Amino acid sequence: MGLRAKDIVLSSSATESLEELQASSDPNSASIGRRIRALKPILLADCLHGEVVKGDRIPKALRDRHGLENLFLEDLPSFWRLLYTVVRDRGERYIVVVEIVDHRTYDRWFRRRGR
């Protein structure tokens, strides 16, 4: 049994990305959206499901923008990535999806970091 989370919250940036994917007629976008929806129960049951990004490898741009102390990533179809952090509030764990990004954006943040 994994470490459970009470809820999943999307940052404004992640919300915007998800809305763009859902509005697109591209079949790849639909497949990315389906995978994101399928991840919800998985992440709620085990908030540590994703790949851990080591603290010193969290890009400064993301750390500054979202105040990250930890970062996890999930692979999505078409080389997209879902980046999330786990936070605690009043003893409860929450997942905050900070970014849903394409391969180009992800590579810009993580290039030459020995993933």
Secondary structure, DSSP 8 states (H G I E B T S, - for coil): -----SEEEE-HHHHHHHHHHHH---HHHHHHHHHHHHHHHHHHH-TT-SEEE-GGGS-HHHHHHHT-S-EEEEE-GGG-EEEEEEEEETTEEEEEEEEEE-HHHHHHHHTTS--
